[in-house]
Amino acid sequence: MTEHDTQPTPERTPGTTGEDAGPGTARTDGRHDNGAHVSTGNETAGTHDTGIPELVIISGMSGAGRSTAAKCLEDLGWFVVDNLPPALIPTMVELGARSQGNVARIAVVVDVRGRRFFDNLRESLADLDSRGVTRRIVFLESSDEALVRRFESVRRPHPLQGDGRIVDGIAAERELLRELRGDADLVIDTSSLNVHELRAKMDAQFAGDEEPELRATVMSFGFKYGLPVDADLVVDMRFLPNPHWVPELRPYTGLNEEVSAYVLNQPGAKEFLDRYAELLQLIAAGYRREGKRYVTVAVGCTGGKHRSVAMSEKLAARLAAEGVETVVVHRDMGRE
């Protein structure tokens, strides 16, 4: 969320191919800090034959949910630029046209933080029209009462209030944006909407017939190094025998075929994998309904080397087989 853009209602707080990983999965090991991203091919949906990107301009009242709307488009595969000076919008579109289809849909957030640059918006829009760029303006608004309540809840000043009150800043912004609101292709009043409802409205307008994608990170870790702070779900593999106590397996990791077979052949291991994969299907369906697009499943064992690594690989392969875009990260492998 940006400094001056509050959300309609605060959202609950919850971005080398593996030898055992299935199609659509990727893995990073403990020697690398960043996870790999695997494209599903949906990012270029909406590409025009001319190569000119589709453009959406997101604007509206501060506090009406511009950041939430922008994040929704980003989750749908749009290239999002926040607080871009309007004079640079044609340049951004030109760069997208040169990307050979890699940037087919661009969303730009334009608001009063642009100050003097905001006056250039009409000129930029005329320039885009002359180039034949398909563009839409999404305007987010809300009642004065709702906006005051949101700014007071986050204890931040309105960007235009100066030495006055919040209502003074709201009035000044509403007057400044009056003409742009009249030109908008889509106006969304968020006065009574929460984050999930606003996301649903954006999905209805921009997701088309495709169901929003869910992206999963399956992360192995060692309990002795602490729980992953970004985990949405945590499972414990310490109910399985530890390969660490098998001398011929100790030097290896869960990526090794012998170690993986040892872990998966233990009583209860395959049953756990089957049942937890089924449970994740139910959870994933619920996450999609709630507009949650990213989930991190943390799989732990004592040191994050054997059991959690082997099970993470198998679990990620199951998710990928169900059509979930999946990344595997082995956080603590190699730390011992």
CORVENJO-V617814 format. One record per residue. N is the residue number from 1. RES is the residue in three letters. SS is DSSP state (H for helix, E for strand, L for the rest). OMEGA is omega in whole degrees, 0 to 359 (NA if undefined). Layout:
N RES SS OMEGA
N RES SS OMEGA
This chain:
1 MET L 181
2 THR L 190
3 GLU L 186
4 HIS L 182
5 ASP L 180
6 THR L 180
7 GLN L 179
8 PRO L 176
9 THR L 184
10 PRO L 180
11 GLU L 178
12 ARG L 181
13 THR L 180
14 PRO L NA
15 GLY L NA
16 THR L 184
17 THR L 182
18 GLY L 182
19 GLU L 178
20 ASP L 185
21 ALA L 179
22 GLY L 180
23 PRO L 179
24 GLY L 178
25 THR E 175
26 ALA E 183
27 ARG E 167
28 THR E 181
29 ASP L 185
30 GLY L 181
31 ARG L 180
32 HIS L 184
33 ASP L 186
34 ASN L 177
35 GLY L 179
36 ALA L 178
37 HIS L 181
38 VAL L 182
39 SER L 175
40 THR L 181
41 GLY L 182
42 ASN H 187
43 GLU H 183
44 THR H 178
45 ALA L 180
46 GLY L 180
47 THR L 178
48 HIS L 180
49 ASP L 181
50 THR L 183
51 GLY L 179
52 ILE L 183
53 PRO L 169
54 GLU E 187
55 LEU E 171
56 VAL E 176
57 ILE E 180
58 ILE E 178
59 SER E 179
60 GLY E 186
61 MET L 174
62 SER L 182
63 GLY L 183
64 ALA L 176
65 GLY L 180
66 ARG H 182
67 SER H 178
68 THR H 179
69 ALA H 179
70 ALA H 179
71 LYS H 178
72 CYS H 178
73 LEU H 177
74 GLU H 178
75 ASP H 178
76 LEU L 175
77 GLY L 178
78 TRP L 173
79 PHE E 189
80 VAL E 176
81 VAL E 183
82 ASP E 174
83 ASN L 177
84 LEU L 176
85 PRO L 184
86 PRO H 181
87 ALA H 182
88 LEU H 181
89 ILE H 177
90 PRO H 178
91 THR H 178
92 MET H 179
93 VAL H 179
94 GLU H 178
95 LEU H 177
96 GLY H 179
97 ALA H 179
98 ARG L 186
99 SER L 179
100 GLN L 176
101 GLY L 180
102 ASN L 176
103 VAL L 185
104 ALA L 182
105 ARG E 183
106 ILE E 173
107 ALA E 182
108 VAL E 176
109 VAL E 180
110 VAL L 181
111 ASP L 186
112 VAL H 174
113 ARG H 177
114 GLY H 178
115 ARG H 187
116 ARG H 180
117 PHE H 184
118 PHE H 181
119 ASP H 182
120 ASN H 186
121 LEU H 182
122 ARG H 178
123 GLU H 179
124 SER H 179
125 LEU H 177
126 ALA H 178
127 ASP H 180
128 LEU H 179
129 ASP H 180
130 SER H 179
131 ARG L 180
132 GLY L 180
133 VAL L 174
134 THR L 183
135 ARG E 176
136 ARG E 177
137 ILE E 176
138 VAL E 183
139 PHE E 179
140 LEU E 179
141 GLU E 179
142 SER L 180
143 SER L 178
144 ASP H 182
145 GLU H 180
146 ALA H 181
147 LEU H 178
148 VAL H 180
149 ARG H 181
150 ARG H 179
151 PHE H 178
152 GLU H 182
153 SER H 179
154 VAL H 176
155 ARG L 177
156 ARG L 178
157 PRO L 172
158 HIS L 184
159 PRO L 181
160 LEU L 185
161 GLN L 179
162 GLY L 179
163 ASP L 182
164 GLY L 181
165 ARG L 178
166 ILE H 182
167 VAL H 177
168 ASP H 178
169 GLY H 179
170 ILE H 180
171 ALA H 180
172 ALA H 180
173 GLU H 181
174 ARG H 178
175 GLU H 181
176 LEU H 185
177 LEU L 187
178 ARG H 182
179 GLU H 180
180 LEU H 178
181 ARG H 179
182 GLY H 180
183 ASP H 187
184 ALA L 175
185 ASP L 180
186 LEU E 176
187 VAL E 180
188 ILE E 176
189 ASP E 184
190 THR L 185
191 SER L 184
192 SER L 182
193 LEU L 168
194 ASN L 184
195 VAL H 183
196 HIS H 180
197 GLU H 176
198 LEU H 177
199 ARG H 180
200 ALA H 178
201 LYS H 178
202 MET H 178
203 ASP H 182
204 ALA H 181
205 GLN H 192
206 PHE H 182
207 ALA L 181
208 GLY L 181
209 ASP L 183
210 GLU L 174
211 GLU L 179
212 PRO L 183
213 GLU L 171
214 LEU L 180
215 ARG E 185
216 ALA E 168
217 THR E 175
218 VAL E 188
219 MET E 171
220 SER E 181
221 PHE E 176
222 GLY E 181
223 PHE H 182
224 LYS H 176
225 TYR H 178
226 GLY L 179
227 LEU L 174
228 PRO L 185
229 VAL L 184
230 ASP L 183
231 ALA L 172
232 ASP L 180
233 LEU E 180
234 VAL E 175
235 VAL E 189
236 ASP E 180
237 MET L 183
238 ARG L 174
239 PHE L 178
240 LEU L 177
241 PRO L 185
242 ASN L 177
243 PRO H 178
244 HIS H 182
245 TRP H 173
246 VAL L 189
247 PRO H 184
248 GLU H 180
249 LEU H 186
250 ARG H 184
251 PRO L 187
252 TYR L 178
253 THR L 179
254 GLY L 175
255 LEU L 178
256 ASN L 183
257 GLU H 180
258 GLU H 179
259 VAL H 180
260 SER H 179
261 ALA H 179
262 TYR H 182
263 VAL H 185
264 LEU H 181
265 ASN L 178
266 GLN L 179
267 PRO L 178
268 GLY L 185
269 ALA H 181
270 LYS H 177
271 GLU H 177
272 PHE H 181
273 LEU H 181
274 ASP H 185
275 ARG H 180
276 TYR H 176
277 ALA H 176
278 GLU H 178
279 LEU H 180
280 LEU H 176
281 GLN H 177
282 LEU H 180
283 ILE H 181
284 ALA H 178
285 ALA H 177
286 GLY H 178
287 TYR H 179
288 ARG H 180
289 ARG H 181
290 GLU L 179
291 GLY L 178
292 LYS L 188
293 ARG L 184
294 TYR E 177
295 VAL E 176
296 THR E 178
297 VAL E 182
298 ALA E 182
299 VAL E 188
300 GLY E 167
301 CYS E 186
302 THR L 184
303 GLY L 180
304 GLY L 184
305 LYS L 188
306 HIS L 189
307 ARG H 182
308 SER H 180
309 VAL H 180
310 ALA H 182
311 MET H 178
312 SER H 180
313 GLU H 181
314 LYS H 181
315 LEU H 178
316 ALA H 179
317 ALA H 178
318 ARG H 180
319 LEU H 180
320 ALA H 179
321 ALA H 178
322 GLU L 177
323 GLY L 178
324 VAL L 177
325 GLU E 193
326 THR E 174
327 VAL E 177
328 VAL E 179
329 VAL E 176
330 HIS E 190
331 ARG L 190
332 ASP L 180
333 MET L 183
334 GLY L 182
335 ARG L 185
336 GLU L NA
